Amino acid sequence: MLNQTTRSAILRLREEGHGSRAIADALGISRGAVKRVLAAGHDAVPHIERAERAVPHHQDILALYASCKGNLVRVHEELSALGAAVSYPALTAYCRRHGIGFAPPKPAGHYDFAPGEEMQHDTSPHEAEIAGHRTKIQTASLALCYSRMLFFQCYPRFSRFECKVFLTDAVTYFDGACARCMIDNTHVIVLSGTGRQMVAVPEMVAFGERFDFDFVAHELGDANRSARVERPFDHIENNFFAGRRFASFEDLNAQARAWCDKVNATSKRHLHASPRELFAKERVAMKPLPIFVPEVYELHHRTVDTEGYVNVRRNRYSVPYQLIGRDVEVRESKERVDVYDGPRRVASHRRVLVPLDARVTDLGHRPPRSEGLFARHAVSVEERRLAERLAETVAYVALLRERGRGGTRDLRWLLRMVDDYPREPMREALAEATRYRMADLDRLERMVLRRIARDFFSGPDDPKDGNDDR
């Protein structure tokens, strides 16, 4: 079929006085085609109306499309079973023309950003070989929209703590921040809502104020809006992780930083420059870093267990044995786990990411070998408090030690009884329990309660039986 340009040429040459044979020879077409265009008298391309074999089965196709859950292969099989002589290509073409299961593609969007206007943050799951094992990791990335500068790091998990650690490292790497940080409606930052109605977690709002930027979220399904940070994930997967092995997460992130330096200095054909060259212009428009960037840490409140450890994310870290049973404050930062007793730091360890259930022990936190286990218990806070409040508890605590009891839990139970119950019933029960060598705290408490009931609820003529405890 002749196109509209050829048809216009035929009509123009005819107006210039050329015959059908000359026009056909000049355009390389048949004289019949020239005559048909001249007979029509216009250059519009006529529509060809052809009968479609699937038209009589339109309603069946609609019903089968719904029952087969949109699978056109199954629709064709069922349609053939009904006796319809429609090929699979004819069926798919019919569905495409009539909008059955097909939607016309939407044009891709394009966004222009001024220097320092926006940066985009997102995460993506990947796998990497760390210490000889294939490990699932979370890759966090931040991209500057104008210069396309990229920074990413990897973590075994990605919580709000890791998010603040990463963004601090990223803005420090760029030596500044953009006015706006676009996110993908992640629950780590979003408290409620999506898109323009997104409300960020107050903790993250305060974090953004530290570097003078705001969190905003794109609308659901608007993938083009976050393309600056989404597109590099494919490059990271197929270039950075391809063939690389890492000794640890520290080694992985160090190589990731070096890879970002290399990629940011590489010239991009679509930019006609390298991101580093464009960054020289964007750097001037970015928000400068504050004069002091505080270390990001997560605060935990722990009680030192009977072995002298505190538990943080399934890993145990030692503290001085003198603090057994004490409540302490644990600050978990990017690289360290620090333990504070009040305002004083009493222990500091390298933070362990993998493996889990590890023990990190500082030998200086253990008692001297000559002192043994009982010297450690002799300085416990609970035992000192018991001796100060009721002298009769000293012999009973020694009995507990002899019977393999007397841990922090038992001492706290005994201290609660001393604080809660009257002194005389407590003294009598302790003396009798020590005399008969009963190291059962539950039974001791029942003995105290029976004495209290005898003293406070018996009548004036009721005899006091001193042997009812045995």
C-alpha positions as CSV (number, residue, x, y, z in Angstrom):
1,M,0.0,0.0,0.0
2,L,1.3,3.4,-1.0
3,N,2.1,5.8,1.9
4,Q,0.8,9.3,2.2
5,T,4.1,10.9,0.9
6,T,4.0,8.9,-2.3
7,R,0.4,9.7,-2.9
8,S,1.1,13.4,-2.4
9,A,4.0,13.2,-5.0
10,I,1.7,11.5,-7.5
11,L,-0.9,14.3,-7.2
12,R,1.8,17.0,-7.4
13,L,3.4,15.5,-10.5
14,R,0.0,15.2,-12.2
15,E,-0.6,18.9,-11.5
16,E,2.7,19.6,-13.2
17,G,1.4,17.9,-16.4
18,H,3.2,14.6,-16.3
19,G,1.4,11.5,-17.6
20,S,0.7,8.3,-15.7
21,R,3.6,6.4,-17.3
22,A,6.2,9.1,-16.5
23,I,4.9,9.3,-12.9
24,A,5.1,5.5,-12.5
25,D,8.6,5.4,-13.9
26,A,9.8,8.3,-11.7
27,L,8.4,6.9,-8.5
28,G,9.1,3.2,-9.3
29,I,5.5,2.1,-8.9
30,S,2.9,0.5,-11.2
31,R,0.7,2.6,-13.5
32,G,-2.4,1.0,-12.0
33,A,-1.4,2.3,-8.5
34,V,-0.9,5.8,-10.1
35,K,-4.4,5.6,-11.7
36,R,-6.0,4.6,-8.4
37,V,-4.6,7.5,-6.6
38,L,-5.5,9.9,-9.4
39,A,-9.1,8.5,-9.4
40,A,-9.3,9.1,-5.6
41,G,-8.2,12.7,-6.0
42,H,-6.6,12.9,-2.4
43,D,-3.5,11.7,-0.6
44,A,-5.3,10.1,2.4
45,V,-4.5,6.4,2.9
46,P,-7.7,4.4,2.9
47,H,-8.5,2.1,5.8
48,I,-8.7,-1.6,5.0
49,E,-11.7,-3.3,6.6
50,R,-11.2,-7.0,7.1
51,A,-13.5,-9.4,8.8
52,E,-12.1,-10.7,12.1
53,R,-12.6,-14.4,12.8
54,A,-12.8,-13.7,16.6
55,V,-15.7,-11.2,16.4
56,P,-18.5,-13.9,16.7
57,H,-16.7,-15.2,19.8
58,H,-16.3,-11.8,21.6
59,Q,-18.5,-12.6,24.6
60,D,-16.9,-16.1,25.0
61,I,-13.4,-14.5,25.0
62,L,-14.5,-12.0,27.7
63,A,-15.9,-14.8,29.9
64,L,-12.9,-17.1,29.3
65,Y,-10.4,-14.3,30.0
66,A,-12.0,-13.8,33.4
67,S,-12.3,-17.5,34.3
68,C,-8.7,-18.3,33.1
69,K,-7.3,-15.4,35.1
70,G,-6.0,-13.6,32.1
71,N,-4.0,-16.5,30.7
72,L,-4.5,-16.2,26.9
73,V,-3.0,-19.7,26.3
74,R,-5.7,-21.2,28.4
75,V,-8.3,-18.9,26.7
76,H,-7.2,-20.2,23.3
77,E,-7.4,-23.8,24.5
78,E,-10.9,-23.4,25.8
79,L,-12.0,-21.4,22.8
80,S,-10.7,-24.2,20.5
81,A,-12.7,-26.7,22.6
82,L,-15.8,-24.7,21.9
83,G,-15.1,-25.2,18.1
84,A,-13.8,-21.7,17.3
85,A,-11.4,-21.7,14.4
86,V,-9.2,-18.9,15.7
87,S,-5.4,-19.1,15.8
88,Y,-3.4,-18.0,18.9
89,P,-1.8,-15.1,17.1
90,A,-5.2,-14.0,15.8
91,L,-6.6,-14.2,19.4
92,T,-3.8,-12.1,20.9
93,A,-4.1,-9.5,18.1
94,Y,-7.8,-9.3,18.6
95,C,-7.4,-8.9,22.4
96,R,-4.8,-6.2,21.8
97,R,-7.0,-4.3,19.4
98,H,-10.0,-4.4,21.6
99,G,-8.2,-3.7,24.9
100,I,-8.8,-7.1,26.5
101,G,-6.0,-7.5,29.0
102,F,-3.9,-4.9,27.2
103,A,-3.4,-1.2,28.0
104,P,-1.6,1.2,25.8
105,P,1.8,2.0,27.1
106,K,2.2,5.3,28.9
107,P,5.0,7.7,27.9
108,A,7.9,7.7,30.3
109,G,8.3,10.8,32.4
110,H,11.3,13.1,32.6
111,Y,12.4,15.2,35.5
112,D,14.9,18.0,35.6
113,F,16.7,18.9,38.8
114,A,18.6,22.0,39.8
115,P,22.0,21.6,41.5
116,G,21.5,20.7,45.2
117,E,17.7,20.4,44.8
118,E,17.2,16.7,45.5
119,M,18.9,13.5,46.5
120,Q,17.2,10.0,46.3
121,H,17.5,7.2,48.8
122,D,16.4,3.5,48.5
123,T,17.4,0.0,49.4
124,S,17.5,-3.3,47.5
125,P,18.2,-6.9,48.6
126,H,21.2,-8.7,47.1
127,E,23.4,-11.6,47.8
128,A,27.2,-11.5,48.3
129,E,29.9,-14.0,49.2
130,I,31.2,-13.0,52.6
131,A,33.8,-15.1,54.5
132,G,33.1,-18.0,52.1
133,H,29.4,-18.0,52.6
134,R,26.6,-16.8,50.3
135,T,24.9,-14.1,52.4
136,K,21.7,-12.2,52.0
137,I,22.3,-8.5,52.5
138,Q,20.5,-5.1,52.2
139,T,22.1,-2.6,49.9
140,A,21.4,1.1,50.7
141,S,22.1,3.7,48.1
142,L,22.0,7.5,47.9
143,A,22.2,9.4,44.6
144,L,22.4,13.1,43.8
145,C,19.8,13.9,41.1
146,Y,21.7,16.7,39.3
147,S,25.3,15.3,39.1
148,R,24.4,11.5,39.4
149,M,27.0,11.1,42.2
150,L,26.4,7.7,43.8
151,F,27.2,6.3,47.3
152,F,26.1,2.9,48.6
153,Q,26.8,0.6,51.6
154,C,25.7,-2.9,52.6
155,Y,24.2,-4.2,55.9
156,P,22.9,-7.6,57.2
157,R,19.6,-5.8,58.0
158,F,18.3,-2.3,57.5
159,S,16.4,-0.8,60.4
160,R,16.0,2.8,61.4
161,F,19.4,2.7,63.1
162,E,21.2,1.5,60.0
163,C,19.3,4.1,58.0
164,K,20.7,6.9,60.1
165,V,24.2,5.4,60.0
166,F,24.1,5.1,56.2
167,L,22.7,8.6,55.6
168,T,25.3,10.1,57.9
169,D,28.1,8.3,56.0
170,A,26.5,9.4,52.7
171,V,26.2,13.1,53.4
172,T,29.7,13.0,54.9
173,Y,31.0,11.3,51.7
174,F,29.3,14.1,49.6
175,D,30.4,16.7,52.1
176,G,26.9,18.1,52.2
177,A,23.2,17.4,51.6
178,C,20.5,18.4,49.1
179,A,17.4,20.3,50.3
180,R,15.2,17.3,49.7
181,C,15.6,13.5,50.1
182,M,13.2,11.4,48.0
183,I,12.3,8.0,49.5
184,D,10.3,5.0,48.3
185,N,7.6,5.1,51.1
186,T,9.8,2.9,53.2
187,H,8.5,2.0,56.7
188,V,11.9,2.8,58.2
189,I,11.1,6.5,57.6
190,V,7.4,6.7,57.0
191,L,5.0,6.9,60.0
192,S,1.8,7.1,58.0
193,G,0.5,8.0,54.6
194,T,2.1,7.8,51.1
195,G,3.2,10.3,48.5
196,R,2.2,13.8,49.3
197,Q,0.3,12.7,52.4
198,M,3.4,10.9,53.9
199,V,4.2,11.7,57.5
200,A,7.7,10.9,58.6
201,V,8.7,9.4,61.9
202,P,9.5,12.2,64.3
203,E,12.9,10.6,65.0
204,M,13.8,10.8,61.3
205,V,12.4,14.3,61.0
206,A,14.8,15.4,63.7
207,F,17.6,13.5,62.0
208,G,16.9,15.4,58.7
209,E,16.9,18.7,60.6
210,R,20.5,17.9,61.7
211,F,21.6,18.1,58.1
212,D,19.0,20.6,57.0
213,F,17.0,18.5,54.6
214,D,13.4,17.2,54.4
215,F,12.1,13.7,53.6
216,V,9.5,13.4,50.8
217,A,7.9,10.3,49.3
218,H,6.8,9.7,45.7
219,E,3.4,8.5,44.8
220,L,2.7,4.8,44.7
221,G,3.5,3.3,41.3
222,D,5.5,6.4,40.1
223,A,8.7,4.5,39.5
224,N,10.1,7.2,37.2
225,R,10.2,9.6,40.1
226,S,12.9,7.6,41.9
227,A,14.8,6.6,38.7
228,R,18.0,8.3,39.7
229,V,18.6,5.9,42.6
230,E,16.7,2.8,41.1
231,R,18.8,2.6,37.9
232,P,22.2,2.2,39.6
233,F,21.1,-0.9,41.5
234,D,21.3,-2.9,38.3
235,H,24.9,-1.7,37.8
236,I,25.8,-2.6,41.4
237,E,24.3,-6.1,40.9
238,N,26.0,-6.8,37.6
239,N,29.3,-5.0,38.1
240,F,30.2,-4.6,41.7
241,F,29.0,-7.9,43.1
242,A,29.9,-9.9,39.9
243,G,32.9,-12.1,40.8
244,R,33.8,-10.3,44.0
245,R,34.4,-12.0,47.3
246,F,34.6,-10.3,50.7
247,A,36.3,-11.1,54.0
248,S,33.7,-9.3,56.1
249,F,31.1,-6.5,56.0
250,E,33.9,-4.0,56.7
251,D,35.8,-5.3,53.7
252,L,32.7,-5.2,51.5
253,N,31.8,-1.6,52.5
254,A,35.4,-0.5,52.0
255,Q,35.4,-1.9,48.5
256,A,32.0,-0.3,47.8
257,R,33.4,3.1,48.7
258,A,36.4,2.6,46.4
259,W,34.0,1.4,43.6
260,C,31.9,4.5,44.0
261,D,35.0,6.7,43.7
262,K,35.8,5.0,40.4
263,V,32.2,5.1,39.0
264,N,31.7,8.7,40.0
265,A,34.9,9.7,38.1
266,T,33.9,7.8,34.9
267,S,32.6,9.9,32.0
268,K,28.9,9.2,31.2
269,R,27.9,9.4,27.5
270,H,24.4,10.7,28.3
271,L,25.8,13.4,30.6
272,H,28.7,14.4,28.3
273,A,30.8,14.5,31.5
274,S,31.6,12.5,34.6
275,P,29.4,12.8,37.8
276,R,32.5,14.2,39.6
277,E,32.8,17.0,37.1
278,L,29.1,17.9,37.5
279,F,29.4,17.6,41.3
280,A,31.9,20.5,41.2
281,K,28.9,22.7,40.2
282,E,26.4,21.1,42.5
283,R,28.6,21.1,45.6
284,V,28.2,24.9,45.8
285,A,24.4,24.7,46.0
286,M,24.3,21.9,48.6
287,K,23.6,22.3,52.3
288,P,26.9,22.4,54.2
289,L,27.6,19.9,57.0
290,P,27.2,21.2,60.6
291,I,30.5,22.0,62.4
292,F,29.9,18.9,64.5
293,V,28.4,15.6,63.3
294,P,27.4,13.5,66.3
295,E,28.0,9.8,66.2
296,V,24.8,7.8,65.5
297,Y,24.0,5.3,68.2
298,E,21.1,3.2,69.4
299,L,20.4,3.1,73.1
300,H,19.7,-0.1,75.0
301,H,19.0,-0.7,78.7
302,R,20.3,-4.0,80.0
303,T,20.9,-5.8,83.2
304,V,24.3,-7.5,83.5
305,D,23.7,-11.2,83.7
306,T,25.3,-13.6,86.2
307,E,28.1,-14.4,83.8
308,G,29.1,-10.7,83.4
309,Y,27.7,-10.1,79.9
310,V,25.1,-7.8,78.3
311,N,23.1,-9.1,75.2
312,V,22.8,-6.8,72.2
313,R,21.2,-8.2,69.0
314,R,21.9,-11.8,69.9
315,N,25.6,-11.1,70.7
316,R,27.0,-10.9,74.2
317,Y,29.6,-8.4,75.3
318,S,31.5,-8.5,78.6
319,V,31.4,-5.9,81.4
320,P,33.5,-5.7,84.6
321,Y,32.4,-8.5,86.9
322,Q,31.7,-6.0,89.7
323,L,28.6,-4.8,87.9
324,I,26.8,-8.2,87.8
325,G,23.2,-7.6,88.5
326,R,23.4,-3.9,87.8
327,D,21.3,-2.0,85.3
328,V,23.6,-0.4,82.7
329,E,23.2,1.7,79.5
330,V,24.5,0.2,76.2
331,R,25.2,2.5,73.2
332,E,25.5,0.6,69.9
333,S,27.2,2.7,67.2
334,K,28.4,1.8,63.7
335,E,31.6,0.2,64.9
336,R,31.5,0.0,68.7
337,V,29.3,-1.2,71.6
338,D,29.9,1.0,74.6
339,V,28.6,0.2,78.1
340,Y,27.9,3.0,80.6
341,D,27.4,2.8,84.3
342,G,25.8,6.2,84.8
343,P,27.8,8.8,83.0
344,R,31.0,6.7,83.0
345,R,32.0,4.3,80.2
346,V,33.0,1.0,81.8
347,A,33.4,-1.2,78.7
348,S,33.9,-0.8,75.0
349,H,33.9,-3.5,72.3
350,R,34.1,-3.8,68.5
351,R,30.6,-4.3,67.2
352,V,29.9,-7.8,65.8
353,L,27.6,-8.1,62.8
354,V,28.2,-11.8,62.0
355,P,28.1,-14.4,63.2
356,L,25.2,-14.2,65.6
357,D,25.3,-15.6,69.2
358,A,28.9,-14.6,69.6
359,R,30.7,-13.8,72.8
360,V,33.1,-10.8,73.0
361,T,35.2,-10.9,76.1
362,D,37.7,-8.5,77.5
363,L,39.9,-10.4,79.9
364,G,40.2,-7.3,82.1
365,H,36.5,-7.7,83.0
366,R,37.1,-11.2,84.5
367,P,38.0,-11.6,88.2
368,P,41.6,-12.6,89.0
369,R,42.1,-16.4,88.8
370,S,43.1,-16.6,92.5
371,E,39.8,-15.1,93.7
372,G,37.5,-17.7,92.2
373,L,33.7,-17.6,91.8
374,F,32.8,-16.9,95.4
375,A,34.9,-13.7,95.5
376,R,32.9,-12.4,92.6
377,H,29.6,-13.1,94.5
378,A,31.0,-11.5,97.7
379,V,30.8,-8.0,96.2
380,S,27.3,-8.3,94.7
381,V,25.1,-5.3,95.4
382,E,22.1,-7.4,96.6
383,E,24.2,-9.3,99.2
384,R,25.5,-6.1,100.7
385,R,22.0,-4.7,100.9
386,L,20.7,-7.8,102.6
387,A,23.5,-7.7,105.2
388,E,22.8,-4.0,105.9
389,R,19.0,-4.4,106.3
390,L,18.8,-7.7,108.2
391,A,21.9,-9.4,109.8
392,E,20.1,-12.8,109.9
393,T,20.3,-13.0,106.1
394,V,24.1,-13.5,106.1
395,A,23.9,-17.1,107.4
396,Y,21.0,-17.9,105.1
397,V,22.9,-16.6,102.1
398,A,25.8,-18.8,103.0
399,L,23.4,-21.7,103.1
400,L,22.1,-20.8,99.7
401,R,25.7,-20.7,98.3
402,E,26.4,-24.1,99.9
403,R,23.3,-25.6,98.2
404,G,24.3,-24.2,94.8
405,R,21.7,-21.4,95.0
406,G,22.2,-17.7,95.7
407,G,22.3,-16.3,92.2
408,T,21.1,-12.8,91.4
409,R,17.5,-13.9,91.0
410,D,17.5,-15.6,94.4
411,L,19.2,-12.7,96.2
412,R,16.7,-10.3,94.7
413,W,13.8,-12.5,95.8
414,L,15.2,-12.6,99.3
415,L,15.8,-8.8,99.3
416,R,12.1,-8.2,98.3
417,M,10.9,-10.3,101.2
418,V,13.1,-8.4,103.6
419,D,11.8,-5.1,102.3
420,D,8.1,-6.2,102.1
421,Y,7.5,-8.2,105.3
422,P,7.7,-7.3,109.0
423,R,11.1,-7.8,110.7
424,E,10.1,-10.3,113.5
425,P,8.3,-12.9,111.3
426,M,11.2,-12.6,108.9
427,R,13.8,-13.2,111.6
428,E,12.0,-16.2,113.0
429,A,11.5,-17.8,109.5
430,L,15.2,-17.2,108.6
431,A,16.4,-18.7,111.9
432,E,14.3,-21.8,111.5
433,A,15.1,-22.2,107.8
434,T,18.9,-21.9,108.6
435,R,18.6,-24.4,111.5
436,Y,16.8,-27.0,109.4
437,R,19.0,-26.1,106.3
438,M,16.0,-25.3,104.0
439,A,17.3,-23.5,100.8
440,D,13.9,-23.3,99.2
441,L,12.9,-19.6,99.0
442,D,9.3,-20.4,98.1
443,R,8.9,-22.4,101.3
444,L,10.7,-19.7,103.3
445,E,8.2,-17.1,102.0
446,R,5.3,-19.4,103.0
447,M,6.8,-19.7,106.5
448,V,6.9,-15.9,106.8
449,L,3.3,-15.5,105.6
450,R,2.1,-18.1,108.2
451,R,3.8,-16.2,111.0
452,I,2.3,-12.9,109.8
453,A,-1.2,-14.6,109.7
454,R,-0.6,-16.0,113.2
455,D,0.4,-12.6,114.7
456,F,-2.1,-10.4,113.0
457,F,-5.2,-12.6,112.5
458,S,-5.4,-15.0,115.6
459,G,-7.8,-14.4,118.5
460,P,-6.7,-13.7,122.1
461,D,-7.3,-17.3,123.2
462,D,-5.8,-19.1,120.2
463,P,-2.7,-21.0,121.1
464,K,0.5,-20.2,119.2
465,D,1.9,-23.4,117.8
466,G,5.5,-23.0,117.0
467,N,5.8,-26.3,115.2
468,D,3.3,-25.7,112.4
469,D,6.1,-24.8,110.0
470,R,7.7,-28.2,110.0
